[in-house]
């Protein structure tokens, strides 16, 4: 039996989780969205399942993605939003979608070891 990944809650009730690698991120996505373990952080087709589920089942569905070297943070050109005017950024589109979905839909902020 695998122990669930847990973090600490900040003053805004956002759970902060520090992960060592993207394999841990894939596991966290699977746990929090009750999905089978798959390569969510590296496979755009797989991670789009979360986007589609949100668009079909949310009371206020919203999703937006963009790529811009000028508007994003350094080395994170992909911006993703599951809420208007709230963006999460990633080095790749699947990674940005994972981070955005966890933050906006599950209240989890992920910090990857290579980003610290």
N, C-alpha and C positions, 0 to 999 in steps of 0.2 A: 504494500500500500504506500502510495506516494504522499508525502506531507505537503499540504497546500502552501503556496508561496504567500507570505504575508509581509507587510511593511509596517510603518508607523504612520499615525495620523497627525497632520499638521493642524495649526489653529483654524484652518478653513475647512476641516473635516475631509481633506484630500489625503488619500493613502499614498505615501511615498515608498516606492520599492526600488532598491538598488539591485541590479542584476549583473552577473558576470559576462554573459554572452547572449546571442540571439536565440540559442536553443532554449534558454530559460525564458526568454520572451515568448517564444512559441508555446511553451508549456503554460505560461501565465494566461495568454489569450485563450487557449483551450479551456483552462479552468474557469476563468471569469465569464466566458460566453457559453459554457457547457457544450463544447464542441470536441470532436476527436482531435488528437494531436496531429498536426500537419504543419508544413513550413509556411506559416502565415507571414512571417517577417521577410521572406524572400520570394514568394510566389504570388504575383498580382492576381491571378485567377482564383487562388484559394482565399486570399484575404477579402476579395470582393464579395464573398458570401456574407460577411459581416455587414458590409455596406448595403447589400440588397435586403437582408433581413431587417435592418434599421429602416430603410425606405418603405418597406411593405408593412411593418408592424408598429412603427412609432406613431404617437399621437401628433407630433410635430416633426415629420421627417425632413431632414436637410443633409446634404452632402455636397462638398465642393473640394476640388483639388486643383493645384496649379504647380507649374514648374517655372521658377524664375531665379536666375543667379543674382540679380540685383535686389529683389525684394525679400529674399530669405536670409537666414543667418549663414555665415561662412560654412561651406561644405555641407549644407543641408538645403538643397534647392527645392525640395518638394514641400509644399504647404497643404495641409488637409484640415477641413473644418466639418464637424458634425453639428455645429451650432454657428449661427451667423456671427461674424466678427470675432470668433475664437479659433485660433489657428495653432496647430502643432506641426512641427517640422521634422524632416528626416532626410537621410542621405539618399534613400531610394523611395519610390512610391509605396511599395508594400510596408516598409518600415514606418513611414509617416502615417499610413492608414492604421497600423497596429497601435502606435502611440496615441493618435487622435481618438480612436475608438475607446481605448482604455480610459483616457482622461475624460472625455465628454460623456461617454455612455456608462462608465463604471466608477468614475471618481478616483482613478488610479494614475498617479504620475510616476513614470518609469525613468530611471536614470541608468543607462548602460555604462559598464565599467570603462569602455573605450571613449566615452564622452565626458568623463569626469576630469 
